[in-house]
């Protein structure tokens, strides 16, 4: 079974000025002359971590990572209530990715990501197909409103006690106010205690949904540092309350634009957060995509999924 490559450090990094006071942190690892690959992290709002560098052969790849607006090492950080969320949308992130590509002088790059990262990279690839060489996804989402509704309401049928506690965190929800929208409003409070409580309630719910997975720890979300947790929930609720500013079903409808791009879609059969249905629908609409269902994996993956993702990246490392 393939293992992660040894830890590596960036040979170049910086802060990209993307406008409206936002600076996006980026880094490049591996071989400066290697095949360009972009890591698109999830959340939205999770930020990158050093482990993400280790999926790629550092002798073959020029590995680019960036922290999306408001999270990780990008500034202003969304844990700061003064950070303006009006300039943090899917459209802004897509423009940031393209600006970063131009800044680094890259013609085309492989895209790798999962969960929210798959939504963002699919939106980018459908907008800029000539800039994408291949796509590898581990955990397919398109952030349709029906997917959001499932994660923050529908899946509650499996966890009624935990969902009731999650809903109780925003008593106005259900009285003409959507649950996710209600949490988004709490995350804009001037009172840090209110923001912290809302972030805690949200993260406990996310942990509950992952709790049945083989790789789902008890505090996958709740165990993050306070500022990282607040930023994650503030950004995620902001995006999900707006349907990620995507027309419902648009990424599936426009999958035809990915024709000619080789892609491998890995998805866990045990993924309760993002059921297999979306990955299946995407594979049906994208000529050239291969869907690999990993039977022992949920949303957080597994050793088998990790091995297969590394295998796919090894397969693509020397292709043009």
C-alpha positions as CSV (number, residue, x, y, z in Angstrom):
1,X,0.0,0.0,0.0
2,X,1.5,3.4,-1.1
3,X,2.7,5.6,1.8
4,X,2.9,9.4,1.9
5,X,6.2,10.9,0.7
6,X,8.6,12.2,3.4
7,X,7.9,15.6,4.9
8,X,9.2,18.5,2.8
9,X,9.4,22.3,3.2
10,X,8.5,25.0,0.7
11,X,11.4,26.4,-1.4
12,X,9.3,29.5,-2.1
13,X,6.3,31.3,-0.5
14,X,4.6,34.6,-0.3
15,X,1.5,36.7,0.2
16,X,-0.5,37.5,-2.9
17,X,-2.3,40.8,-2.9
18,X,-5.8,39.9,-4.4
19,X,-7.4,43.2,-3.6
20,X,-9.8,44.7,-1.1
21,X,-7.2,44.3,1.6
22,X,-6.9,40.5,1.2
23,X,-3.5,38.8,1.1
24,X,-3.5,35.1,0.1
25,X,-0.7,32.9,1.4
26,X,0.9,30.6,-1.1
27,X,3.8,28.2,-1.1
28,X,5.6,26.0,-3.6
29,X,7.4,22.7,-2.8
30,X,9.1,19.9,-4.7
31,X,10.9,20.3,-8.0
32,X,11.0,23.8,-9.5
33,X,11.1,22.2,-12.9
34,X,8.5,19.6,-12.2
35,X,4.9,19.2,-13.3
36,X,2.8,22.0,-11.7
37,X,0.0,20.8,-9.3
38,X,-2.3,22.9,-7.2
39,X,-3.8,21.7,-3.9
40,X,-7.3,23.1,-3.3
41,X,-8.2,22.6,0.4
42,X,-11.6,22.0,1.8
43,X,-13.8,23.6,4.4
44,X,-14.5,26.1,3.0
45,X,-12.1,27.7,5.5
46,X,-10.0,24.8,6.6
47,X,-6.6,26.1,5.3
48,X,-3.7,24.0,4.2
49,X,-1.5,21.7,6.3
50,X,2.0,20.2,5.7
51,X,0.5,16.7,5.2
52,X,-1.0,17.8,1.9
53,X,2.5,18.3,0.4
54,X,3.2,14.6,0.9
55,X,0.8,13.2,-1.6
56,X,3.1,14.2,-4.5
57,X,6.5,12.8,-5.6
58,X,8.7,15.9,-4.8
59,X,11.1,14.9,-7.6
60,X,8.4,15.0,-10.2
61,X,6.0,17.7,-9.1
62,X,6.1,21.5,-8.5
63,X,3.5,21.5,-5.7
64,X,1.5,24.7,-5.1
65,X,-0.6,25.2,-2.0
66,X,-2.6,28.3,-1.0
67,X,-4.8,29.2,1.9
68,X,-8.1,30.5,0.6
69,X,-9.3,33.9,1.7
70,X,-9.8,34.4,5.5
71,X,-8.2,31.2,6.7
72,X,-4.8,29.6,7.4
73,X,-2.1,32.1,6.9
74,X,-4.1,34.4,4.6
75,X,-5.1,37.8,6.0
76,X,-7.3,39.3,7.3
77,X,-8.3,36.1,9.2
78,X,-12.0,35.4,9.5
79,X,-11.7,34.9,13.2
80,X,-11.4,38.7,13.4
81,X,-14.9,40.1,13.3
82,X,-13.5,43.1,11.4
83,X,-12.7,40.9,8.4
84,X,-15.1,41.9,5.6
85,X,-16.8,38.7,4.3
86,X,-18.3,40.6,1.3
87,X,-15.1,40.0,-0.6
88,X,-15.0,36.3,0.2
89,X,-17.1,34.4,-2.4
90,X,-16.6,31.6,-4.8
91,X,-16.0,34.1,-7.6
92,X,-13.3,35.8,-5.6
93,X,-11.6,32.5,-4.9
94,X,-11.6,31.5,-8.6
95,X,-10.0,34.8,-9.5
96,X,-7.4,34.3,-6.8
97,X,-6.5,30.9,-8.2
98,X,-6.1,32.4,-11.7
99,X,-4.1,35.3,-10.4
100,X,-1.8,32.9,-8.5
101,X,-1.3,30.8,-11.7
102,X,-0.2,33.9,-13.6
103,X,2.0,35.1,-10.7
104,X,3.9,31.8,-10.7
105,X,4.1,31.7,-14.5
106,X,2.3,28.3,-14.9
107,X,0.6,27.4,-18.1
108,X,-1.4,24.4,-16.9
109,X,-1.6,22.6,-13.7
110,X,-3.1,19.4,-12.2
111,X,-5.8,20.1,-9.6
112,X,-6.1,18.0,-6.5
113,X,-8.6,18.4,-3.6
114,X,-11.6,17.0,-1.9
115,X,-14.9,18.0,-0.1
116,X,-15.3,21.8,-0.6
117,X,-12.0,21.7,-2.5
118,X,-13.6,19.5,-5.2
119,X,-16.4,22.1,-5.6
120,X,-13.9,24.9,-6.0
121,X,-11.6,23.1,-8.4
122,X,-14.5,21.9,-10.5
123,X,-15.8,25.4,-10.8
124,X,-12.3,26.6,-11.7
125,X,-11.8,23.8,-14.3
126,X,-15.2,24.5,-15.9
127,X,-14.3,28.2,-16.2
128,X,-10.7,27.6,-17.3
129,X,-10.5,24.2,-18.9
130,X,-7.4,25.0,-21.0
131,X,-5.5,25.7,-17.8
132,X,-6.1,22.3,-16.3
133,X,-4.0,19.2,-17.2
134,X,-5.7,16.6,-14.9
135,X,-7.9,16.4,-11.9
136,X,-7.7,14.1,-8.9
137,X,-10.5,14.3,-6.3
138,X,-11.0,12.5,-3.0
139,X,-14.5,13.2,-1.8
140,X,-16.8,14.7,-4.5
141,X,-19.1,17.6,-3.7
142,X,-20.7,20.3,-5.8
143,X,-22.3,22.3,-3.0
144,X,-25.8,22.2,-4.4
145,X,-28.4,23.4,-2.0
146,X,-29.7,19.9,-1.8
147,X,-26.3,18.7,-0.6
148,X,-26.1,21.5,2.0
149,X,-29.7,20.6,3.2
150,X,-28.7,17.0,3.5
151,X,-25.6,17.8,5.6
152,X,-27.3,20.2,8.0
153,X,-30.8,18.7,8.1
154,X,-31.4,15.5,6.2
155,X,-28.6,13.4,7.8
156,X,-30.1,14.3,11.2
157,X,-32.4,11.3,10.8
158,X,-29.3,9.2,11.7
159,X,-28.3,11.4,14.7
160,X,-31.6,12.9,16.0
161,X,-30.2,13.7,19.5
162,X,-27.2,15.5,18.1
163,X,-29.2,17.3,15.4
164,X,-31.7,18.5,18.0
165,X,-28.8,20.0,20.0
166,X,-27.4,21.6,16.8
167,X,-30.8,23.1,16.0
168,X,-31.2,24.3,19.6
169,X,-28.2,26.6,19.1
170,X,-30.3,28.9,17.0
171,X,-33.8,29.0,18.4
172,X,-35.0,31.3,15.5
173,X,-34.3,28.6,12.9
174,X,-37.5,27.1,11.6
175,X,-39.4,30.4,12.1
176,X,-38.8,31.7,8.6
177,X,-35.0,31.4,9.0
178,X,-32.9,28.7,7.5
179,X,-30.6,26.9,10.0
180,X,-27.4,27.5,8.1
181,X,-28.3,31.2,7.6
182,X,-29.1,31.5,11.3
183,X,-25.6,30.2,12.2
184,X,-24.0,32.5,9.6
185,X,-25.7,35.4,11.5
186,X,-24.4,34.2,14.8
187,X,-20.9,34.1,13.4
188,X,-21.1,37.8,12.5
189,X,-21.8,38.7,16.1
190,X,-19.6,41.4,17.8
191,X,-19.6,39.2,20.9
192,X,-16.8,36.6,20.8
193,X,-18.6,34.4,23.3
194,X,-21.5,34.2,20.9
195,X,-19.2,33.3,18.0
196,X,-17.3,30.7,20.0
197,X,-20.5,29.0,21.2
198,X,-21.9,28.9,17.6
199,X,-18.6,27.5,16.3
200,X,-18.6,24.9,19.0
201,X,-22.2,23.8,18.3
202,X,-21.5,23.6,14.5
203,X,-18.3,21.6,15.0
204,X,-19.9,19.2,17.4
205,X,-22.5,18.5,14.7
206,X,-19.9,18.0,12.0
207,X,-18.1,15.6,14.3
208,X,-21.3,13.6,15.0
209,X,-21.8,13.1,11.2
210,X,-18.3,11.7,10.9
211,X,-18.6,9.6,14.1
212,X,-19.5,6.3,12.3
213,X,-16.6,6.5,9.9
214,X,-13.6,4.2,10.3
215,X,-11.4,7.4,10.2
216,X,-13.8,9.8,11.9
217,X,-12.3,10.8,15.2
218,X,-14.4,12.3,18.0
219,X,-13.0,15.8,17.6
220,X,-12.0,16.2,14.0
221,X,-13.6,19.7,13.9
222,X,-13.9,20.4,17.6
223,X,-10.3,19.8,18.3
224,X,-9.0,22.7,16.2
225,X,-7.6,25.8,17.8
226,X,-10.2,28.4,18.7
227,X,-9.3,31.0,16.0
228,X,-9.1,28.3,13.3
229,X,-12.4,26.8,14.4
230,X,-14.1,30.3,14.4
231,X,-12.7,31.1,10.9
232,X,-13.8,27.7,9.5
233,X,-17.4,28.0,10.8
234,X,-17.7,31.6,9.8
235,X,-16.5,31.0,6.3
236,X,-18.4,27.7,5.8
237,X,-21.7,29.2,7.1
238,X,-21.2,32.2,4.9
239,X,-20.7,30.1,1.8
240,X,-23.4,27.6,2.5
241,X,-26.0,30.2,3.4
242,X,-25.5,31.6,-0.2
243,X,-25.3,28.2,-1.9
244,X,-21.7,29.0,-2.7
245,X,-23.0,31.6,-5.2
246,X,-23.5,28.8,-7.7
247,X,-26.6,28.1,-9.8
248,X,-28.2,24.9,-8.5
249,X,-26.7,22.0,-10.4
250,X,-24.5,24.1,-12.5
251,X,-21.3,22.2,-11.9
252,X,-23.0,18.9,-13.0
253,X,-24.7,20.5,-15.9
254,X,-21.5,22.0,-17.2
255,X,-19.3,18.9,-16.6
256,X,-19.2,18.6,-20.4
257,X,-16.7,21.5,-20.3
258,X,-14.2,19.1,-18.7
259,X,-14.2,16.9,-21.8
260,X,-10.5,16.1,-22.7
261,X,-9.3,16.5,-19.1
262,X,-8.4,13.2,-17.5
263,X,-9.8,12.9,-14.0
264,X,-10.0,10.3,-11.2
265,X,-12.8,10.7,-8.7
266,X,-12.4,8.8,-5.4
267,X,-15.3,8.6,-3.1
268,X,-16.0,6.7,0.1
269,X,-19.1,4.4,0.1
270,X,-19.5,5.2,3.8
271,X,-19.5,9.0,3.3
272,X,-22.6,10.3,5.2
273,X,-21.6,13.9,4.8
274,X,-21.5,13.8,1.0
275,X,-23.3,10.7,-0.2
276,X,-22.0,8.9,-3.3
277,X,-24.9,10.1,-5.5
278,X,-23.1,13.3,-6.4
279,X,-19.9,11.6,-7.4
280,X,-21.9,9.2,-9.5
281,X,-23.8,12.0,-11.3
282,X,-20.5,13.8,-12.0
283,X,-18.9,10.8,-13.5
284,X,-21.9,10.3,-15.8
285,X,-21.6,13.8,-17.2
286,X,-17.8,14.1,-17.5
287,X,-16.4,12.1,-20.4
288,X,-12.9,10.9,-19.4
289,X,-13.5,10.8,-15.6
290,X,-13.0,7.5,-13.7
291,X,-15.0,7.0,-10.6
292,X,-13.4,4.8,-7.9
293,X,-15.6,3.8,-5.0
294,X,-13.6,3.0,-1.9
295,X,-15.7,0.6,0.2
296,X,-13.9,1.2,3.6
297,X,-13.9,4.9,3.4
298,X,-16.0,7.8,4.6
299,X,-15.6,11.6,4.2
300,X,-12.3,11.6,6.0
301,X,-10.8,8.9,3.8
302,X,-8.9,5.8,4.7
303,X,-5.5,4.2,4.2
304,X,-6.9,2.5,1.0
305,X,-8.1,5.8,-0.4
306,X,-4.9,7.5,0.4
307,X,-3.0,4.8,-1.4
308,X,-5.1,5.0,-4.4
309,X,-4.9,8.8,-4.6
310,X,-1.1,8.6,-4.4
311,X,-1.3,6.0,-7.2
312,X,-3.3,8.3,-9.4
313,X,-0.9,11.2,-8.8
314,X,2.0,8.9,-9.7
315,X,0.2,7.9,-12.9
316,X,-0.1,11.6,-13.9
317,X,3.3,12.8,-12.8
318,X,5.0,12.7,-16.2
319,X,2.1,13.2,-18.5
320,X,1.9,16.4,-20.5
